[in-house]
Amino acid sequence: MSVRHLRRAAVVALALAVAPSARAQGGDPVPPLVRALDLEQRGRSREAIAAFREALGGRDMVAALLGLERAYADLGRSDSLVPLADSLARAHPRETLVQTVRLRTLLYARRDGEARTAFREWTRAMPDQLVPYREYARLLLDASRFAEADSVLSAGVVLSGGRTALAAERARLEAGRGAWAAAATSWRLAVEAASFQLPAAVYSLGEAAEAQRDAVRGALAAPPASRTGGELLSALELQWGAPAAAWSAIASLPSDSAGFAAWRSFAERAAAIEAWLPARDAWRAALRARCDDELLLRAADASIRGGDAPVALGLLDDPGCRPRRAPARRMAAGLRVRALALAGRPADAARSLDSLGLADDPDLRRTLETSVAWGWVRAGDVARARAQMGDALDADTSGVRGWLALYDGDLAAARAALRESGTPSREAVLVLSTLARTRATRSELLGRSYLALARGDSVAAAAGFERAAIELTDAAPALLLRAAEIHAARGDVPRAEPLWRTLLERHEQSADAPAAELAWARALIARGDRAGARARLEHLILTYPTSALVPQARRALDALGGA
């Protein structure tokens, strides 16, 4: 029975706290409840039952009754508690826990008629109270007995305040039945009345299938607009893996104390899942409401981690909100070095780093030197990147060593170093996926191609990947696809199409073929060739039915009118 797990730890902790003092009083008898809990903890449920019964007559009646419920459940004799629970409930008609144990015991013993009678007796003892309706409905919901729970709740809502007070139970009922829009409306009401219900609402509504989520969104955003609806929707979108939508749900909150708290809470949660740009937006909103050193630093850091250097620099250079404390000013200066390097201004980043000195903090200086080296790597300036890293290059695990090895054509060293670089960037993942396709240990041609790409010479990079596909035949499909992607990104589809065709004709069974097919179809759609695009999409779906790209192909085909 669930109560056994819910209350055992707390009650045993109480016993352990009370027992030493009880035994320390020079031979005084141990209280029956403490003795019962000790016996229960040692697995001696039969003896514990006798001790719990002994404790029922004192001030520990409720704890003793709960202990009896657990002990009888351990022995598979829950129905043995029924006469005692009935007696205690009638003697204490307004004691909520006693009444709840009685109902729970009767339901567990499948004595449904007696449970309904017990519920009626409780409501007669408390005619204007909603507690009996709430507790009985919860027990029925726990047992998935939705029709009976609906009847109980319908009777309760006619009482004063019943609609609001029972909204959470009504929401659970509607969610259990799959009525997600109604459940969302009820949860919104429940959370508006009691904000502590928010986690329960998110947990419940989070179970909605993807096809039902728009109904939930509509119910939470329905007029009149409310802070509660926005916060609940935001928490759900974050749980559903849509951090940008989660931020949009609360972005327009008033910048009062409640809005500030909501933005800060969201930023923490978004940062925890590395949704850096939505987190950055929330920190910025909070920063506009209140200039604060921590908010500024976290907003700038999230911008950098999200790859948005211009916003980071704008935050750090804003004269209207400067760091006030010396440690914060130092951290802001370090963030500015990182932002300049990310923005493709490694020379400025190097000068800013030199101006900081940091002789007293060699670890921070080394971290920032690595950031500057990354700037030179992105710019394709191998010599300056090596000079910036100095002797630290051999022990580097940030990825700089891997990229420099790649540019040198040392594929074996690049593989090893990029794998060791912690959480690799998207670009590093693409490189590793290509390197995994070839057994070659060196290729100056491939290294020069990646170096050209880093320097922004996409024409030379694409041509290099095409030539490398001839040299590294085992990686040819991946290299042809990369060359085609570069041409397509430049808008030069006529140069991409022959590569897609070659890949599909000569490497039809490769892992890259479905991606080539989909990219070609999208290019044809953009050109207005609907028939050609339809043929490519149909070929992808029929030829590669297990590909992860099939859903995207189906959606594109549906947009064309299907087939």
VOGU-3710 file (C-alpha; in Angstrom, 3 decimals, decimal comma):
1> msvrhlrraa> 0,000/0,000/0,000  1,400/3,397/-0,944  1,070/4,914/2,515  3,675/2,464/3,743  6,274/4,087/1,536  5,098/7,659/2,016  5,284/7,770/5,794  7,679/5,042/6,906  10,863/7,108/6,667  9,471/10,071/8,590
11> vvalalavap> 7,983/7,955/11,368  11,081/5,789/11,768  13,193/8,948/11,966  10,914/10,146/14,756  11,382/6,849/16,561  15,147/7,026/16,294  15,070/10,573/17,667  12,760/9,744/20,568  14,063/6,312/21,590  17,439/7,372/23,048
21> saraqggdpv> 15,857/9,998/25,302  13,104/7,576/26,297  15,582/4,902/27,322  17,920/7,324/29,039  15,560/8,146/31,852  16,864/5,516/34,294  14,699/2,526/33,504  11,492/4,377/32,553  9,389/2,190/30,220  9,747/2,819/26,507
31> pplvraldle> 6,577/4,458/25,086  4,409/2,001/23,112  4,741/3,986/19,845  8,546/3,980/20,023  8,546/0,267/20,794  6,167/-0,381/17,898  8,284/1,601/15,454  11,398/-0,235/16,560  9,700/-3,598/16,019  8,428/-2,485/12,627
41> qrgrsreaia> 11,876/-1,342/11,583  13,240/-4,791/12,480  10,578/-6,493/10,385  8,610/-7,896/13,342  5,215/-6,728/12,106  3,072/-9,083/14,240  4,627/-7,809/17,460  4,502/-4,230/16,146  0,732/-4,526/15,684  0,234/-5,225/19,397
51> afrealggrd> 2,421/-2,262/20,354  0,678/0,066/17,889  -2,693/-0,964/19,324  -1,404/-0,161/22,791  -0,408/3,321/21,578  -3,866/4,071/20,138  -5,226/5,159/23,507  -2,790/8,029/23,974  -1,833/11,218/22,231  -0,085/9,230/19,496
61> mvaallgler> -3,360/7,860/18,117  -2,889/9,059/14,535  0,730/7,888/14,279  -0,243/4,547/15,804  -3,113/4,114/13,339  -0,814/4,824/10,407  1,649/2,313/11,840  -1,082/-0,307/12,077  -2,005/0,369/8,465  1,571/-0,320/7,385
71> ayadlgrsds> 2,017/-3,369/9,579  -1,226/-5,016/8,445  -0,286/-4,269/4,830  3,119/-5,914/5,370  1,300/-9,067/6,477  -1,272/-8,882/3,665  -4,055/-8,399/6,184  -5,222/-4,859/5,474  -8,879/-5,810/5,872  -8,143/-6,659/9,540
81> lvpladslar> -7,901/-2,920/10,166  -11,469/-2,220/9,023  -13,314/-2,664/12,384  -10,767/-0,581/14,256  -10,715/2,144/11,579  -14,523/2,290/11,610  -14,576/2,634/15,385  -11,923/5,350/15,502  -13,504/7,282/12,620  -16,868/7,388/14,363
91> ahpretlvqt> -15,220/8,444/17,620  -13,229/11,182/15,880  -15,481/12,359/13,005  -13,466/15,522/12,271  -9,975/13,948/12,322  -8,917/14,016/8,665  -6,164/11,395/8,811  -8,317/8,937/10,702  -11,133/9,331/8,188  -8,689/9,010/5,279
101> vrlrtllyar> -7,204/5,784/6,681  -10,710/4,371/7,038  -11,581/5,171/3,418  -8,253/3,944/2,116  -8,561/0,668/4,015  -12,073/0,030/2,744  -11,131/0,802/-0,857  -8,053/-1,396/-0,636  -10,219/-4,226/0,718  -12,667/-3,631/-2,173
111> rdgeartafr> -15,508/-2,917/0,229  -16,852/-0,171/-1,990  -20,309/0,084/-0,467  -18,868/0,526/3,010  -16,444/3,143/1,625  -19,372/5,148/0,237  -21,143/4,890/3,581  -18,006/6,049/5,396  -17,738/9,007/3,028  -21,363/10,004/3,666
121> ewtrampdql> -20,807/9,786/7,430  -17,777/12,048/7,100  -19,642/14,652/5,034  -22,493/14,646/7,552  -19,981/15,318/10,337  -18,437/18,190/8,313  -21,323/19,413/6,129  -19,722/22,655/4,935  -16,173/21,380/4,510  -14,479/20,343/1,261
131> vpyreyarll> -11,877/18,111/2,902  -13,952/14,898/2,671  -14,577/15,447/-1,050  -10,921/16,195/-1,733  -9,537/13,209/0,199  -12,032/10,674/-1,143  -11,574/11,939/-4,715  -7,804/11,632/-4,388  -8,082/8,034/-3,226  -10,382/7,202/-6,126
141> ldasrfaead> -8,079/8,941/-8,596  -5,099/7,007/-7,237  -7,069/3,847/-8,048  -7,972/5,174/-11,550  -11,667/5,022/-10,663  -12,501/8,095/-12,677  -16,291/7,789/-12,851  -16,628/7,589/-9,063  -14,127/10,423/-8,579  -16,143/12,528/-11,027
151> svlsagvvls> -19,304/11,933/-8,991  -17,567/12,951/-5,748  -16,060/16,093/-7,270  -19,338/17,099/-8,883  -20,956/16,939/-5,469  -18,141/18,971/-3,921  -18,035/21,844/-6,384  -21,508/23,008/-5,386  -20,174/23,923/-1,950  -18,798/27,395/-1,359
161> ggrtalaaer> -15,343/27,704/-2,957  -15,552/24,135/-4,250  -14,677/24,890/-7,868  -11,360/26,470/-6,930  -10,495/24,269/-3,970  -11,082/21,055/-5,946  -9,531/22,296/-9,204  -6,384/20,198/-8,842  -8,382/17,003/-8,339  -10,621/17,918/-11,278
171> arleagrgaw> -7,483/18,473/-13,376  -6,119/15,044/-12,443  -9,442/13,487/-13,401  -9,538/15,210/-16,789  -5,895/14,328/-17,510  -6,614/10,709/-16,615  -9,431/10,701/-19,139  -7,271/12,327/-21,816  -9,259/15,594/-21,822  -6,098/17,682/-21,957
181> aaaatswrla> -7,607/21,100/-22,741  -9,999/20,779/-19,804  -7,170/19,513/-17,600  -5,056/22,534/-18,520  -7,915/24,906/-17,686  -8,396/23,247/-14,299  -4,682/23,219/-13,517  -4,479/26,901/-14,399  -7,238/27,601/-11,872  -5,576/25,399/-9,250
191> veaasfqlpa> -2,177/27,085/-9,625  -3,732/30,565/-9,556  -5,266/29,655/-6,198  -2,169/27,922/-4,800  1,195/28,483/-6,523  2,727/25,430/-4,814  0,610/23,325/-7,209  2,803/24,382/-10,158  5,156/21,335/-10,090  2,186/18,957/-9,890
201> avyslgeaae> 0,531/20,734/-12,817  3,677/20,530/-14,937  4,117/16,852/-14,111  0,509/16,075/-15,006  0,216/18,131/-18,205  3,694/17,108/-19,289  2,271/13,644/-20,010  0,149/14,997/-22,887  1,018/13,407/-26,208  2,488/15,690/-28,855
211> aqrdavrgal> -0,782/15,710/-30,799  -2,579/17,079/-27,712  -0,095/19,783/-26,775  -1,595/22,522/-28,915  -4,853/22,056/-27,011  -2,955/22,496/-23,732  -1,194/25,584/-25,081  -4,491/27,089/-26,189  -6,122/26,527/-22,789  -3,222/28,073/-20,884
221> aappasrtgg> -3,030/31,089/-23,209  -6,799/31,628/-23,356  -8,124/35,027/-22,271  -8,011/36,579/-19,866  -4,233/36,389/-20,045  -2,668/35,559/-16,714  0,782/35,342/-15,206  -0,060/31,846/-13,977  -0,980/30,597/-17,437  2,257/31,988/-18,865
231> ellsalelqw> 4,457/30,493/-16,160  2,769/27,109/-16,406  3,066/27,099/-20,198  6,713/28,146/-19,943  7,531/25,284/-17,579  5,759/22,838/-19,885  7,528/24,049/-23,040  10,842/23,660/-21,258  9,914/20,100/-20,279  8,814/19,391/-23,851
241> gapaaawsai> 12,210/20,449/-25,167  11,213/23,835/-26,604  13,219/26,397/-24,583  12,668/29,244/-27,063  8,894/28,779/-26,841  9,223/28,498/-23,067  10,862/31,894/-22,914  8,267/33,441/-25,239  5,527/32,380/-22,821  6,856/34,647/-20,057
251> aslpsdsagf> 8,871/37,254/-21,950  6,094/39,851/-21,741  5,485/39,603/-17,988  5,489/42,942/-16,158  8,910/43,802/-14,753  7,690/43,787/-11,167  9,073/41,587/-8,407  7,022/38,591/-9,521  8,121/38,975/-13,141  11,729/39,373/-12,062
261> aawrsfaera> 11,506/36,181/-10,012  9,924/34,295/-12,916  12,633/35,413/-15,358  15,426/34,527/-12,969  13,947/31,106/-12,219  13,535/30,393/-15,929  17,098/31,470/-16,686  18,439/29,060/-14,058  16,426/26,163/-15,464  17,300/26,963/-19,083
271> aaieawlpar> 21,002/27,232/-18,256  20,824/23,876/-16,466  19,870/22,213/-19,768  22,324/24,384/-21,736  19,610/26,313/-23,570  21,965/29,266/-23,536  20,198/31,809/-25,732  16,774/31,571/-24,036  18,629/31,714/-20,702  20,495/34,787/-21,968
281> dawraalrar> 17,225/36,466/-22,931  15,801/35,841/-19,465  18,923/37,178/-17,724  18,740/40,277/-19,951  15,097/40,854/-19,044  15,957/40,578/-15,359  18,929/42,880/-15,908  16,706/45,545/-17,469  14,546/45,424/-14,362  17,483/45,564/-11,974
291> cddelllraa> 21,124/46,367/-12,806  23,104/43,788/-10,874  26,633/42,410/-11,180  25,585/38,761/-11,141  22,828/39,261/-13,695  25,189/41,093/-16,040  27,881/38,420/-15,822  25,457/35,560/-16,280  23,751/37,229/-19,245  27,104/37,838/-20,945
301> dasirggdap> 28,347/34,321/-20,197  25,142/32,756/-21,574  25,490/34,890/-24,732  29,032/33,639/-25,267  28,093/30,019/-24,597  25,225/30,423/-27,049  27,579/31,766/-29,710  26,201/35,320/-29,741  29,305/37,465/-29,296  27,758/40,804/-30,403
311> valgllddpg> 25,113/40,699/-27,667  27,724/39,726/-25,094  29,887/42,687/-26,083  26,862/44,986/-26,029  26,099/43,909/-22,466  29,690/44,260/-21,282  30,180/47,657/-22,952  26,835/49,147/-21,872  27,644/52,369/-19,961  24,257/52,253/-18,243
321> crprraparr> 25,028/49,089/-16,291  28,640/48,555/-15,281  29,909/46,035/-12,721  30,288/47,764/-9,374  32,480/45,383/-7,391  36,131/44,721/-8,241  35,770/40,905/-8,603  32,836/41,432/-10,951  34,811/43,949/-13,020  37,620/41,429/-13,366
331> maaglrvral> 35,226/38,678/-14,447  33,576/41,039/-16,934  36,983/41,821/-18,452  37,632/38,102/-18,875  34,252/37,626/-20,514  35,062/40,462/-22,884  38,223/38,637/-23,995  36,147/35,535/-24,715  33,507/37,556/-26,586  36,082/39,308/-28,771
341> alagrpadaa> 37,670/35,991/-29,692  34,278/34,506/-30,498  33,393/37,549/-32,608  36,334/36,875/-34,904  38,501/39,611/-33,377  41,360/37,565/-31,895  43,837/40,435/-32,168  41,582/42,666/-30,044  41,051/39,758/-27,658  44,816/39,296/-27,293
351> rsldslglad> 45,319/42,984/-26,530  42,530/42,932/-23,944  44,089/39,878/-22,340  47,504/41,539/-22,167  45,961/44,585/-20,492  44,535/42,389/-17,737  47,893/41,061/-16,647  46,620/38,237/-14,452  50,078/37,376/-13,147  48,395/36,491/-9,862
361> dpdlrrtlet> 45,940/34,112/-11,537  47,779/31,850/-14,016  44,835/29,451/-14,323  42,487/32,204/-15,470  45,122/33,545/-17,849  45,610/30,091/-19,377  41,843/29,724/-19,838  41,608/33,072/-21,576  44,679/32,361/-23,714  42,891/29,239/-24,918
371> svawgwvrag> 39,866/31,374/-25,816  42,090/33,716/-27,821  43,729/30,738/-29,502  40,246/29,556/-30,453  39,737/32,937/-32,110  42,854/32,387/-34,204  41,723/28,818/-35,010  38,374/30,094/-36,267  40,197/32,661/-38,340  42,394/29,927/-39,767
381> dvararaqmg> 45,614/31,545/-38,491  47,486/28,406/-37,435  50,755/30,145/-36,564  49,179/32,635/-34,162  47,013/29,959/-32,569  50,121/27,888/-31,844  51,973/30,906/-30,512  49,069/31,847/-28,263  48,918/28,348/-26,744  52,677/28,020/-26,356
391> daldadtsgv> 53,825/25,081/-24,240  50,249/24,399/-23,135  49,291/23,070/-26,565  50,571/19,551/-25,890  48,259/19,164/-22,886  45,280/20,980/-24,406  41,872/19,324/-24,062  39,747/22,231/-25,290  39,858/21,167/-28,942  42,453/23,674/-30,178
401> rgwlalydgd> 45,066/20,929/-30,545  42,620/18,809/-32,535  41,785/21,558/-35,006  45,417/22,485/-35,526  46,248/18,825/-36,161  43,385/18,682/-38,670  44,638/21,780/-40,500  48,066/20,133/-40,673  46,517/17,051/-42,249  47,290/14,827/-39,239
411> laaaraalre> 43,981/12,954/-39,182  45,012/10,451/-36,492  46,006/13,180/-34,033  42,893/15,211/-34,912  40,631/12,224/-34,169  42,203/11,626/-30,779  42,349/15,276/-29,700  38,807/16,167/-30,783  37,423/13,127/-28,974  39,181/14,247/-25,798
421> sgtpsreavl> 37,768/17,761/-25,966  34,862/17,232/-23,568  31,603/18,349/-25,156  32,563/18,969/-28,788  30,997/21,747/-30,835  28,633/20,997/-33,718  31,499/21,625/-36,143  33,732/19,185/-34,245  30,998/16,551/-34,317  30,740/16,940/-38,098
431> vlstlartra> 34,491/16,608/-38,481  34,617/13,530/-36,254  31,792/11,895/-38,195  33,787/12,422/-41,398  37,083/11,236/-39,925  35,350/8,133/-38,604  34,620/7,142/-42,205  38,245/6,822/-43,283  41,191/4,754/-42,095  43,673/7,291/-43,439
441> trsellgrsy> 46,036/8,800/-40,883  47,133/11,777/-42,986  45,669/13,963/-45,713  47,144/17,387/-46,337  44,437/17,966/-48,957  41,626/17,434/-46,434  43,443/19,592/-43,886  43,778/22,441/-46,383  40,077/22,138/-47,227  39,052/22,598/-43,615
451> lalargdsva> 41,531/25,450/-43,240  39,998/27,183/-46,273  36,585/26,792/-44,726  37,817/28,375/-41,478  39,223/31,306/-43,435  35,888/31,866/-45,150  37,008/30,693/-48,592  34,035/28,428/-49,225  34,763/28,017/-52,949  38,237/26,636/-52,249
461> aaagferaai> 36,871/24,526/-49,378  34,176/22,907/-51,537  36,658/22,226/-54,352  39,055/20,719/-51,803  36,397/18,388/-50,392  35,555/17,221/-53,924  39,213/16,384/-54,607  39,587/14,776/-51,177  36,671/12,456/-52,043  38,859/11,004/-54,815
471> eltdaapall> 41,839/10,599/-52,482  39,880/9,238/-49,475  37,484/6,858/-51,205  36,193/5,340/-47,948  34,959/8,792/-46,844  33,825/9,905/-50,318  30,062/10,075/-49,578  30,573/12,312/-46,532  33,008/14,578/-48,401  30,748/14,915/-51,447
481> lraaeihaar> 27,823/15,758/-49,198  29,885/18,409/-47,393  30,972/19,979/-50,688  27,373/20,023/-51,929  26,191/21,614/-48,682  28,747/24,394/-49,054  27,687/25,093/-52,643  23,990/25,076/-51,674  24,612/27,412/-48,731  26,253/29,851/-51,159
491> gdvpraeplw> 23,185/29,648/-53,392  25,133/27,796/-56,095  22,691/24,902/-56,505  23,843/24,092/-60,088  27,246/23,079/-58,637  25,612/21,141/-55,790  23,268/19,049/-57,942  25,972/17,027/-59,759  27,464/16,109/-56,391  24,077/14,970/-55,014
501> rtllerheqs> 23,527/12,945/-58,200  26,979/11,348/-57,973  26,444/10,477/-54,324  23,064/8,845/-55,038  24,228/6,964/-58,107  27,579/5,708/-56,832  26,988/5,564/-53,073  23,275/4,818/-52,864  23,691/2,584/-49,803  25,788/5,061/-47,826
511> adapaaelaw> 24,545/6,762/-44,668  24,787/10,110/-46,471  22,460/9,236/-49,354  19,160/10,114/-47,591  20,560/13,519/-46,568  21,600/14,190/-50,156  18,162/13,172/-51,412  16,385/15,470/-48,960  18,708/18,411/-49,671  18,193/17,977/-53,410
521> araliargdr> 14,410/17,838/-52,977  14,431/21,046/-50,944  16,521/22,772/-53,619  14,002/21,668/-56,260  11,114/22,995/-54,147  12,872/26,350/-53,808  13,302/26,411/-57,593  9,611/25,635/-58,163  10,176/22,138/-59,573  7,394/20,423/-57,600
531> agararlehl> 7,340/17,286/-59,752  11,089/16,780/-59,430  10,959/17,383/-55,685  8,068/14,934/-55,293  10,027/12,240/-57,121  13,084/12,736/-54,905  11,004/12,648/-51,693  9,118/9,526/-52,764  12,417/7,838/-53,632  13,828/8,712/-50,197
541> iltyptsalv> 10,775/7,337/-48,351  10,663/4,101/-50,354  14,408/3,448/-50,548  15,385/4,421/-46,999  12,293/3,614/-44,881  14,316/3,396/-41,642  16,133/6,707/-42,098  15,659/9,357/-39,415  14,978/11,808/-42,265  11,795/10,042/-43,428
551> pqarraldal> 9,481/12,132/-41,171  10,925/15,321/-42,648  10,489/13,912/-46,143  6,856/12,999/-45,400  6,112/16,506/-44,134  7,669/18,037/-47,237  5,699/15,640/-49,451  2,471/16,477/-47,629  3,164/20,162/-48,244  3,452/19,369/-51,960
561> gga> 0,096/17,625/-51,995  1,256/14,102/-51,146  1,524/11,062/-53,345
//
